[in-house]
Amino acid sequence: MGMPVRIEDELYESAKAQARAECRTIAGQIEFWARVGKVALDNPDLPVEFVRDLLIARAEGREQATPFIPQGLSRE
């Protein structure tokens, strides 16, 4: 369920620019930032960049995933 919230104009403009760059809606961008912030606060030992990349990877799904191949092993 969507809920209207008030945010500062500066935050709105920043979300608008980032949303355009990442092909999200403004609301979707703010939700993404909130999700990253919540997970980062819940897991203070993890770097924020790792949290962000993890959430993006989970949203992409397994179909777009690249298999992990440890160094020194090849499938040739």
PDB file of N, CA, C and O in Angstrom:
ATOM      1  N   MET A   1       0.846  -1.171   0.000  1.00  0.00           N
ATOM      2  CA  MET A   1       0.000   0.000   0.000  1.00  0.00           C
ATOM      3  C   MET A   1       0.894   1.238   0.000  1.00  0.00           C
ATOM      4  O   MET A   1       1.810   1.340   0.816  1.00  0.00           O
ATOM      5  N   GLY A   2       0.642   2.149  -0.883  1.00  0.00           N
ATOM      6  CA  GLY A   2       1.416   3.372  -0.951  1.00  0.00           C
ATOM      7  C   GLY A   2       0.929   4.396   0.064  1.00  0.00           C
ATOM      8  O   GLY A   2      -0.268   4.514   0.324  1.00  0.00           O
ATOM      9  N   MET A   3       1.867   5.124   0.623  1.00  0.00           N
ATOM     10  CA  MET A   3       1.547   6.160   1.607  1.00  0.00           C
ATOM     11  C   MET A   3       2.268   7.428   1.206  1.00  0.00           C
ATOM     12  O   MET A   3       3.475   7.399   0.967  1.00  0.00           O
ATOM     13  N   PRO A   4       1.558   8.541   1.128  1.00  0.00           N
ATOM     14  CA  PRO A   4       2.248   9.796   0.822  1.00  0.00           C
ATOM     15  C   PRO A   4       3.107  10.238   2.006  1.00  0.00           C
ATOM     16  O   PRO A   4       2.688  10.154   3.160  1.00  0.00           O
ATOM     17  N   VAL A   5       4.299  10.702   1.703  1.00  0.00           N
ATOM     18  CA  VAL A   5       5.195  11.220   2.742  1.00  0.00           C
ATOM     19  C   VAL A   5       5.793  12.529   2.253  1.00  0.00           C
ATOM     20  O   VAL A   5       5.907  12.765   1.050  1.00  0.00           O
ATOM     21  N   ARG A   6       6.166  13.359   3.181  1.00  0.00           N
ATOM     22  CA  ARG A   6       6.813  14.626   2.835  1.00  0.00           C
ATOM     23  C   ARG A   6       8.323  14.451   2.979  1.00  0.00           C
ATOM     24  O   ARG A   6       8.815  13.919   3.975  1.00  0.00           O
ATOM     25  N   ILE A   7       9.035  14.907   1.969  1.00  0.00           N
ATOM     26  CA  ILE A   7      10.497  14.889   2.031  1.00  0.00           C
ATOM     27  C   ILE A   7      11.006  16.246   1.572  1.00  0.00           C
ATOM     28  O   ILE A   7      10.286  17.004   0.921  1.00  0.00           O
ATOM     29  N   GLU A   8      12.227  16.540   1.909  1.00  0.00           N
ATOM     30  CA  GLU A   8      12.832  17.815   1.511  1.00  0.00           C
ATOM     31  C   GLU A   8      12.994  17.865  -0.002  1.00  0.00           C
ATOM     32  O   GLU A   8      13.204  16.839  -0.649  1.00  0.00           O
ATOM     33  N   ASP A   9      12.896  19.061  -0.555  1.00  0.00           N
ATOM     34  CA  ASP A   9      13.029  19.251  -1.998  1.00  0.00           C
ATOM     35  C   ASP A   9      14.370  18.729  -2.516  1.00  0.00           C
ATOM     36  O   ASP A   9      14.438  18.137  -3.593  1.00  0.00           O
ATOM     37  N   GLU A  10      15.420  18.949  -1.751  1.00  0.00           N
ATOM     38  CA  GLU A  10      16.765  18.514  -2.163  1.00  0.00           C
ATOM     39  C   GLU A  10      16.831  16.986  -2.301  1.00  0.00           C
ATOM     40  O   GLU A  10      17.412  16.471  -3.255  1.00  0.00           O
ATOM     41  N   LEU A  11      16.234  16.271  -1.347  1.00  0.00           N
ATOM     42  CA  LEU A  11      16.200  14.812  -1.410  1.00  0.00           C
ATOM     43  C   LEU A  11      15.369  14.350  -2.603  1.00  0.00           C
ATOM     44  O   LEU A  11      15.739  13.398  -3.289  1.00  0.00           O
ATOM     45  N   TYR A  12      14.254  15.018  -2.848  1.00  0.00           N
ATOM     46  CA  TYR A  12      13.402  14.684  -3.984  1.00  0.00           C
ATOM     47  C   TYR A  12      14.162  14.847  -5.304  1.00  0.00           C
ATOM     48  O   TYR A  12      14.109  13.970  -6.166  1.00  0.00           O
ATOM     49  N   GLU A  13      14.856  15.954  -5.457  1.00  0.00           N
ATOM     50  CA  GLU A  13      15.604  16.209  -6.696  1.00  0.00           C
ATOM     51  C   GLU A  13      16.737  15.206  -6.869  1.00  0.00           C
ATOM     52  O   GLU A  13      17.015  14.762  -7.983  1.00  0.00           O
ATOM     53  N   SER A  14      17.385  14.854  -5.776  1.00  0.00           N
ATOM     54  CA  SER A  14      18.450  13.858  -5.834  1.00  0.00           C
ATOM     55  C   SER A  14      17.881  12.500  -6.241  1.00  0.00           C
ATOM     56  O   SER A  14      18.464  11.801  -7.070  1.00  0.00           O
ATOM     57  N   ALA A  15      16.748  12.132  -5.659  1.00  0.00           N
ATOM     58  CA  ALA A  15      16.094  10.866  -6.011  1.00  0.00           C
ATOM     59  C   ALA A  15      15.635  10.887  -7.466  1.00  0.00           C
ATOM     60  O   ALA A  15      15.722   9.873  -8.158  1.00  0.00           O
ATOM     61  N   LYS A  16      15.160  12.008  -7.923  1.00  0.00           N
ATOM     62  CA  LYS A  16      14.695  12.148  -9.303  1.00  0.00           C
ATOM     63  C   LYS A  16      15.841  11.898 -10.288  1.00  0.00           C
ATOM     64  O   LYS A  16      15.676  11.172 -11.269  1.00  0.00           O
ATOM     65  N   ALA A  17      16.994  12.500 -10.021  1.00  0.00           N
ATOM     66  CA  ALA A  17      18.156  12.324 -10.892  1.00  0.00           C
ATOM     67  C   ALA A  17      18.658  10.882 -10.856  1.00  0.00           C
ATOM     68  O   ALA A  17      18.955  10.300 -11.899  1.00  0.00           O
ATOM     69  N   GLN A  18      18.752  10.310  -9.664  1.00  0.00           N
ATOM     70  CA  GLN A  18      19.239   8.939  -9.530  1.00  0.00           C
ATOM     71  C   GLN A  18      18.252   7.954 -10.151  1.00  0.00           C
ATOM     72  O   GLN A  18      18.658   6.979 -10.784  1.00  0.00           O
ATOM     73  N   ALA A  19      16.970   8.206  -9.972  1.00  0.00           N
ATOM     74  CA  ALA A  19      15.936   7.332 -10.547  1.00  0.00           C
ATOM     75  C   ALA A  19      16.033   7.319 -12.069  1.00  0.00           C
ATOM     76  O   ALA A  19      15.907   6.265 -12.693  1.00  0.00           O
ATOM     77  N   ARG A  20      16.254   8.468 -12.656  1.00  0.00           N
ATOM     78  CA  ARG A  20      16.396   8.553 -14.112  1.00  0.00           C
ATOM     79  C   ARG A  20      17.613   7.740 -14.563  1.00  0.00           C
ATOM     80  O   ARG A  20      17.550   7.025 -15.563  1.00  0.00           O
ATOM     81  N   ALA A  21      18.708   7.851 -13.831  1.00  0.00           N
ATOM     82  CA  ALA A  21      19.942   7.146 -14.200  1.00  0.00           C
ATOM     83  C   ALA A  21      19.800   5.637 -14.040  1.00  0.00           C
ATOM     84  O   ALA A  21      20.424   4.877 -14.781  1.00  0.00           O
ATOM     85  N   GLU A  22      18.990   5.194 -13.086  1.00  0.00           N
ATOM     86  CA  GLU A  22      18.869   3.764 -12.810  1.00  0.00           C
ATOM     87  C   GLU A  22      17.551   3.171 -13.292  1.00  0.00           C
ATOM     88  O   GLU A  22      17.193   2.051 -12.925  1.00  0.00           O
ATOM     89  N   CYS A  23      16.824   3.937 -14.124  1.00  0.00           N
ATOM     90  CA  CYS A  23      15.556   3.473 -14.723  1.00  0.00           C
ATOM     91  C   CYS A  23      14.548   3.021 -13.671  1.00  0.00           C
ATOM     92  O   CYS A  23      13.931   1.963 -13.800  1.00  0.00           O
ATOM     93  N   ARG A  24      14.392   3.830 -12.638  1.00  0.00           N
ATOM     94  CA  ARG A  24      13.391   3.580 -11.601  1.00  0.00           C
ATOM     95  C   ARG A  24      12.453   4.773 -11.547  1.00  0.00           C
ATOM     96  O   ARG A  24      12.748   5.835 -12.093  1.00  0.00           O
ATOM     97  N   THR A  25      11.315   4.587 -10.881  1.00  0.00           N
ATOM     98  CA  THR A  25      10.473   5.730 -10.564  1.00  0.00           C
ATOM     99  C   THR A  25      11.114   6.456  -9.390  1.00  0.00           C
ATOM    100  O   THR A  25      11.995   5.916  -8.721  1.00  0.00           O
ATOM    101  N   ILE A  26      10.671   7.672  -9.145  1.00  0.00           N
ATOM    102  CA  ILE A  26      11.197   8.414  -7.996  1.00  0.00           C
ATOM    103  C   ILE A  26      10.834   7.683  -6.712  1.00  0.00           C
ATOM    104  O   ILE A  26      11.670   7.542  -5.819  1.00  0.00           O
ATOM    105  N   ALA A  27       9.596   7.218  -6.614  1.00  0.00           N
ATOM    106  CA  ALA A  27       9.181   6.463  -5.428  1.00  0.00           C
ATOM    107  C   ALA A  27      10.007   5.180  -5.296  1.00  0.00           C
ATOM    108  O   ALA A  27      10.407   4.805  -4.194  1.00  0.00           O
ATOM    109  N   GLY A  28      10.257   4.515  -6.420  1.00  0.00           N
ATOM    110  CA  GLY A  28      11.067   3.299  -6.396  1.00  0.00           C
ATOM    111  C   GLY A  28      12.482   3.569  -5.927  1.00  0.00           C
ATOM    112  O   GLY A  28      13.070   2.756  -5.215  1.00  0.00           O
ATOM    113  N   GLN A  29      13.039   4.723  -6.329  1.00  0.00           N
ATOM    114  CA  GLN A  29      14.396   5.078  -5.905  1.00  0.00           C
ATOM    115  C   GLN A  29      14.441   5.320  -4.404  1.00  0.00           C
ATOM    116  O   GLN A  29      15.355   4.854  -3.724  1.00  0.00           O
ATOM    117  N   ILE A  30      13.459   6.047  -3.886  1.00  0.00           N
ATOM    118  CA  ILE A  30      13.425   6.322  -2.448  1.00  0.00           C
ATOM    119  C   ILE A  30      13.211   5.028  -1.670  1.00  0.00           C
ATOM    120  O   ILE A  30      13.811   4.836  -0.613  1.00  0.00           O
ATOM    121  N   GLU A  31      12.362   4.139  -2.185  1.00  0.00           N
ATOM    122  CA  GLU A  31      12.167   2.836  -1.539  1.00  0.00           C
ATOM    123  C   GLU A  31      13.465   2.031  -1.541  1.00  0.00           C
ATOM    124  O   GLU A  31      13.795   1.377  -0.552  1.00  0.00           O
ATOM    125  N   PHE A  32      14.198   2.080  -2.652  1.00  0.00           N
ATOM    126  CA  PHE A  32      15.473   1.359  -2.728  1.00  0.00           C
ATOM    127  C   PHE A  32      16.457   1.906  -1.705  1.00  0.00           C
ATOM    128  O   PHE A  32      17.108   1.140  -0.995  1.00  0.00           O
ATOM    129  N   TRP A  33      16.569   3.231  -1.628  1.00  0.00           N
ATOM    130  CA  TRP A  33      17.456   3.829  -0.637  1.00  0.00           C
ATOM    131  C   TRP A  33      17.053   3.421   0.775  1.00  0.00           C
ATOM    132  O   TRP A  33      17.910   3.126   1.607  1.00  0.00           O
ATOM    133  N   ALA A  34      15.755   3.404   1.044  1.00  0.00           N
ATOM    134  CA  ALA A  34      15.277   3.021   2.373  1.00  0.00           C
ATOM    135  C   ALA A  34      15.615   1.561   2.667  1.00  0.00           C
ATOM    136  O   ALA A  34      16.021   1.225   3.780  1.00  0.00           O
ATOM    137  N   ARG A  35      15.446   0.697   1.670  1.00  0.00           N
ATOM    138  CA  ARG A  35      15.752  -0.727   1.842  1.00  0.00           C
ATOM    139  C   ARG A  35      17.243  -0.926   2.117  1.00  0.00           C
ATOM    140  O   ARG A  35      17.620  -1.686   3.010  1.00  0.00           O
ATOM    141  N   VAL A  36      18.092  -0.235   1.339  1.00  0.00           N
ATOM    142  CA  VAL A  36      19.539  -0.328   1.554  1.00  0.00           C
ATOM    143  C   VAL A  36      19.887   0.164   2.957  1.00  0.00           C
ATOM    144  O   VAL A  36      20.668  -0.474   3.663  1.00  0.00           O
ATOM    145  N   GLY A  37      19.319   1.282   3.358  1.00  0.00           N
ATOM    146  CA  GLY A  37      19.591   1.822   4.683  1.00  0.00           C
ATOM    147  C   GLY A  37      19.156   0.888   5.792  1.00  0.00           C
ATOM    148  O   GLY A  37      19.878   0.709   6.773  1.00  0.00           O
ATOM    149  N   LYS A  38      17.976   0.285   5.648  1.00  0.00           N
ATOM    150  CA  LYS A  38      17.473  -0.634   6.671  1.00  0.00           C
ATOM    151  C   LYS A  38      18.373  -1.860   6.790  1.00  0.00           C
ATOM    152  O   LYS A  38      18.743  -2.258   7.894  1.00  0.00           O
ATOM    153  N   VAL A  39      18.724  -2.457   5.649  1.00  0.00           N
ATOM    154  CA  VAL A  39      19.583  -3.645   5.683  1.00  0.00           C
ATOM    155  C   VAL A  39      20.964  -3.278   6.231  1.00  0.00           C
ATOM    156  O   VAL A  39      21.548  -4.045   6.997  1.00  0.00           O
ATOM    157  N   ALA A  40      21.491  -2.110   5.844  1.00  0.00           N
ATOM    158  CA  ALA A  40      22.800  -1.678   6.351  1.00  0.00           C
ATOM    159  C   ALA A  40      22.762  -1.473   7.862  1.00  0.00           C
ATOM    160  O   ALA A  40      23.705  -1.846   8.561  1.00  0.00           O
ATOM    161  N   LEU A  41      21.691  -0.888   8.369  1.00  0.00           N
ATOM    162  CA  LEU A  41      21.573  -0.695   9.817  1.00  0.00           C
ATOM    163  C   LEU A  41      21.400  -2.023  10.549  1.00  0.00           C
ATOM    164  O   LEU A  41      21.901  -2.195  11.660  1.00  0.00           O
ATOM    165  N   ASP A  42      20.688  -2.960   9.922  1.00  0.00           N
ATOM    166  CA  ASP A  42      20.498  -4.283  10.526  1.00  0.00           C
ATOM    167  C   ASP A  42      21.773  -5.123  10.491  1.00  0.00           C
ATOM    168  O   ASP A  42      21.909  -6.082  11.252  1.00  0.00           O
ATOM    169  N   ASN A  43      22.713  -4.761   9.603  1.00  0.00           N
ATOM    170  CA  ASN A  43      23.964  -5.519   9.429  1.00  0.00           C
ATOM    171  C   ASN A  43      25.147  -4.553   9.411  1.00  0.00           C
ATOM    172  O   ASN A  43      25.775  -4.378   8.366  1.00  0.00           O
ATOM    173  N   PRO A  44      25.463  -3.927  10.537  1.00  0.00           N
ATOM    174  CA  PRO A  44      26.500  -2.889  10.553  1.00  0.00           C
ATOM    175  C   PRO A  44      27.892  -3.383  10.187  1.00  0.00           C
ATOM    176  O   PRO A  44      28.771  -2.573   9.895  1.00  0.00           O
ATOM    177  N   ASP A  45      28.112  -4.692  10.194  1.00  0.00           N
ATOM    178  CA  ASP A  45      29.427  -5.232   9.851  1.00  0.00           C
ATOM    179  C   ASP A  45      29.634  -5.321   8.341  1.00  0.00           C
ATOM    180  O   ASP A  45      30.755  -5.566   7.895  1.00  0.00           O
ATOM    181  N   LEU A  46      28.579  -5.129   7.540  1.00  0.00           N
ATOM    182  CA  LEU A  46      28.692  -5.217   6.084  1.00  0.00           C
ATOM    183  C   LEU A  46      28.858  -3.828   5.477  1.00  0.00           C
ATOM    184  O   LEU A  46      28.195  -2.887   5.910  1.00  0.00           O
ATOM    185  N   PRO A  47      29.729  -3.684   4.484  1.00  0.00           N
ATOM    186  CA  PRO A  47      29.859  -2.400   3.801  1.00  0.00           C
ATOM    187  C   PRO A  47      28.566  -2.062   3.049  1.00  0.00           C
ATOM    188  O   PRO A  47      27.906  -2.951   2.510  1.00  0.00           O
ATOM    189  N   VAL A  48      28.215  -0.789   3.017  1.00  0.00           N
ATOM    190  CA  VAL A  48      26.984  -0.353   2.350  1.00  0.00           C
ATOM    191  C   VAL A  48      26.997  -0.755   0.878  1.00  0.00           C
ATOM    192  O   VAL A  48      25.960  -1.143   0.341  1.00  0.00           O
ATOM    193  N   GLU A  49      28.151  -0.671   0.216  1.00  0.00           N
ATOM    194  CA  GLU A  49      28.239  -1.045  -1.194  1.00  0.00           C
ATOM    195  C   GLU A  49      27.888  -2.518  -1.386  1.00  0.00           C
ATOM    196  O   GLU A  49      27.241  -2.877  -2.370  1.00  0.00           O
ATOM    197  N   PHE A  50      28.305  -3.363  -0.461  1.00  0.00           N
ATOM    198  CA  PHE A  50      27.981  -4.783  -0.533  1.00  0.00           C
ATOM    199  C   PHE A  50      26.475  -4.990  -0.390  1.00  0.00           C
ATOM    200  O   PHE A  50      25.876  -5.777  -1.123  1.00  0.00           O
ATOM    201  N   VAL A  51      25.872  -4.282   0.555  1.00  0.00           N
ATOM    202  CA  VAL A  51      24.427  -4.381   0.771  1.00  0.00           C
ATOM    203  C   VAL A  51      23.698  -3.955  -0.499  1.00  0.00           C
ATOM    204  O   VAL A  51      22.785  -4.646  -0.953  1.00  0.00           O
ATOM    205  N   ARG A  52      24.096  -2.820  -1.073  1.00  0.00           N
ATOM    206  CA  ARG A  52      23.464  -2.323  -2.301  1.00  0.00           C
ATOM    207  C   ARG A  52      23.590  -3.345  -3.423  1.00  0.00           C
ATOM    208  O   ARG A  52      22.602  -3.660  -4.088  1.00  0.00           O
ATOM    209  N   ASP A  53      24.783  -3.860  -3.639  1.00  0.00           N
ATOM    210  CA  ASP A  53      25.000  -4.825  -4.720  1.00  0.00           C
ATOM    211  C   ASP A  53      24.222  -6.113  -4.487  1.00  0.00           C
ATOM    212  O   ASP A  53      23.722  -6.717  -5.436  1.00  0.00           O
ATOM    213  N   LEU A  54      24.119  -6.533  -3.242  1.00  0.00           N
ATOM    214  CA  LEU A  54      23.360  -7.738  -2.908  1.00  0.00           C
ATOM    215  C   LEU A  54      21.882  -7.551  -3.228  1.00  0.00           C
ATOM    216  O   LEU A  54      21.260  -8.437  -3.814  1.00  0.00           O
ATOM    217  N   LEU A  55      21.315  -6.410  -2.849  1.00  0.00           N
ATOM    218  CA  LEU A  55      19.899  -6.158  -3.134  1.00  0.00           C
ATOM    219  C   LEU A  55      19.639  -6.079  -4.633  1.00  0.00           C
ATOM    220  O   LEU A  55      18.609  -6.556  -5.110  1.00  0.00           O
ATOM    221  N   ILE A  56      20.558  -5.486  -5.374  1.00  0.00           N
ATOM    222  CA  ILE A  56      20.410  -5.417  -6.829  1.00  0.00           C
ATOM    223  C   ILE A  56      20.473  -6.814  -7.425  1.00  0.00           C
ATOM    224  O   ILE A  56      19.661  -7.163  -8.282  1.00  0.00           O
ATOM    225  N   ALA A  57      21.430  -7.612  -6.979  1.00  0.00           N
ATOM    226  CA  ALA A  57      21.581  -8.975  -7.508  1.00  0.00           C
ATOM    227  C   ALA A  57      20.343  -9.816  -7.208  1.00  0.00           C
ATOM    228  O   ALA A  57      19.894 -10.582  -8.060  1.00  0.00           O
ATOM    229  N   ARG A  58      19.794  -9.679  -6.011  1.00  0.00           N
ATOM    230  CA  ARG A  58      18.590 -10.443  -5.670  1.00  0.00           C
ATOM    231  C   ARG A  58      17.414 -10.029  -6.532  1.00  0.00           C
ATOM    232  O   ARG A  58      16.583 -10.864  -6.890  1.00  0.00           O
ATOM    233  N   ALA A  59      17.333  -8.751  -6.870  1.00  0.00           N
ATOM    234  CA  ALA A  59      16.227  -8.277  -7.704  1.00  0.00           C
ATOM    235  C   ALA A  59      16.363  -8.761  -9.146  1.00  0.00           C
ATOM    236  O   ALA A  59      15.359  -8.946  -9.834  1.00  0.00           O
ATOM    237  N   GLU A  60      17.592  -8.966  -9.605  1.00  0.00           N
ATOM    238  CA  GLU A  60      17.818  -9.419 -10.982  1.00  0.00           C
ATOM    239  C   GLU A  60      17.386 -10.864 -11.185  1.00  0.00           C
ATOM    240  O   GLU A  60      16.958 -11.230 -12.280  1.00  0.00           O
ATOM    241  N   GLY A  61      17.488 -11.678 -10.168  1.00  0.00           N
ATOM    242  CA  GLY A  61      17.084 -13.077 -10.282  1.00  0.00           C
ATOM    243  C   GLY A  61      18.208 -13.965 -10.776  1.00  0.00           C
ATOM    244  O   GLY A  61      19.245 -13.485 -11.234  1.00  0.00           O
ATOM    245  N   ARG A  62      17.989 -15.258 -10.678  1.00  0.00           N
ATOM    246  CA  ARG A  62      19.013 -16.243 -11.048  1.00  0.00           C
ATOM    247  C   ARG A  62      19.251 -16.308 -12.557  1.00  0.00           C
ATOM    248  O   ARG A  62      20.342 -16.671 -12.997  1.00  0.00           O
ATOM    249  N   GLU A  63      18.247 -15.962 -13.339  1.00  0.00           N
ATOM    250  CA  GLU A  63      18.393 -16.057 -14.798  1.00  0.00           C
ATOM    251  C   GLU A  63      19.534 -15.190 -15.321  1.00  0.00           C
ATOM    252  O   GLU A  63      20.197 -15.554 -16.292  1.00  0.00           O
ATOM    253  N   GLN A  64      19.763 -14.047 -14.682  1.00  0.00           N
ATOM    254  CA  GLN A  64      20.803 -13.120 -15.134  1.00  0.00           C
ATOM    255  C   GLN A  64      22.114 -13.283 -14.375  1.00  0.00           C
ATOM    256  O   GLN A  64      23.062 -12.532 -14.604  1.00  0.00           O
ATOM    257  N   ALA A  65      22.171 -14.243 -13.490  1.00  0.00           N
ATOM    258  CA  ALA A  65      23.366 -14.429 -12.664  1.00  0.00           C
ATOM    259  C   ALA A  65      24.504 -15.053 -13.469  1.00  0.00           C
ATOM    260  O   ALA A  65      24.279 -15.855 -14.375  1.00  0.00           O
ATOM    261  N   THR A  66      25.712 -14.673 -13.122  1.00  0.00           N
ATOM    262  CA  THR A  66      26.909 -15.264 -13.709  1.00  0.00           C
ATOM    263  C   THR A  66      27.442 -16.298 -12.730  1.00  0.00           C
ATOM    264  O   THR A  66      27.677 -15.972 -11.567  1.00  0.00           O
ATOM    265  N   PRO A  67      27.638 -17.531 -13.168  1.00  0.00           N
ATOM    266  CA  PRO A  67      28.130 -18.556 -12.244  1.00  0.00           C
ATOM    267  C   PRO A  67      29.486 -18.173 -11.660  1.00  0.00           C
ATOM    268  O   PRO A  67      30.329 -17.601 -12.351  1.00  0.00           O
ATOM    269  N   PHE A  68      29.686 -18.488 -10.394  1.00  0.00           N
ATOM    270  CA  PHE A  68      30.959 -18.236  -9.724  1.00  0.00           C
ATOM    271  C   PHE A  68      31.909 -19.383 -10.036  1.00  0.00           C
ATOM    272  O   PHE A  68      31.574 -20.550  -9.831  1.00  0.00           O
ATOM    273  N   ILE A  69      33.091 -19.046 -10.531  1.00  0.00           N
ATOM    274  CA  ILE A  69      34.122 -20.041 -10.800  1.00  0.00           C
ATOM    275  C   ILE A  69      35.362 -19.611 -10.021  1.00  0.00           C
ATOM    276  O   ILE A  69      35.958 -18.582 -10.337  1.00  0.00           O
ATOM    277  N   PRO A  70      35.757 -20.374  -9.018  1.00  0.00           N
ATOM    278  CA  PRO A  70      36.936 -20.004  -8.223  1.00  0.00           C
ATOM    279  C   PRO A  70      38.180 -19.884  -9.115  1.00  0.00           C
ATOM    280  O   PRO A  70      38.291 -20.567 -10.133  1.00  0.00           O
ATOM    281  N   GLN A  71      39.089 -19.026  -8.728  1.00  0.00           N
ATOM    282  CA  GLN A  71      40.327 -18.857  -9.475  1.00  0.00           C
ATOM    283  C   GLN A  71      41.096 -20.183  -9.493  1.00  0.00           C
ATOM    284  O   GLN A  71      41.120 -20.923  -8.510  1.00  0.00           O
ATOM    285  N   GLY A  72      41.709 -20.450 -10.621  1.00  0.00           N
ATOM    286  CA  GLY A  72      42.506 -21.660 -10.752  1.00  0.00           C
ATOM    287  C   GLY A  72      41.718 -22.827 -11.311  1.00  0.00           C
ATOM    288  O   GLY A  72      42.294 -23.840 -11.707  1.00  0.00           O
ATOM    289  N   LEU A  73      40.411 -22.687 -11.345  1.00  0.00           N
ATOM    290  CA  LEU A  73      39.577 -23.745 -11.939  1.00  0.00           C
ATOM    291  C   LEU A  73      38.986 -23.208 -13.229  1.00  0.00           C
ATOM    292  O   LEU A  73      38.593 -22.044 -13.305  1.00  0.00           O
ATOM    293  N   SER A  74      38.927 -24.028 -14.205  1.00  0.00           N
ATOM    294  CA  SER A  74      38.293 -23.619 -15.457  1.00  0.00           C
ATOM    295  C   SER A  74      37.417 -24.752 -15.947  1.00  0.00           C
ATOM    296  O   SER A  74      37.577 -25.903 -15.544  1.00  0.00           O
ATOM    297  N   ARG A  75      36.508 -24.415 -16.807  1.00  0.00           N
ATOM    298  CA  ARG A  75      35.590 -25.413 -17.351  1.00  0.00           C
ATOM    299  C   ARG A  75      35.989 -25.835 -18.754  1.00  0.00           C
ATOM    300  O   ARG A  75      35.155 -26.333 -19.510  1.00  0.00           O
ATOM    301  N   GLU A  76      37.216 -25.649 -19.103  1.00  0.00           N
ATOM    302  CA  GLU A  76      37.695 -26.008 -20.460  1.00  0.00           C
ATOM    303  C   GLU A  76      38.044 -27.464 -20.544  1.00  0.00           C
ATOM    304  O   GLU A  76      38.461 -27.939 -21.600  1.00  0.00           O
TER     305      GLU A  76
END
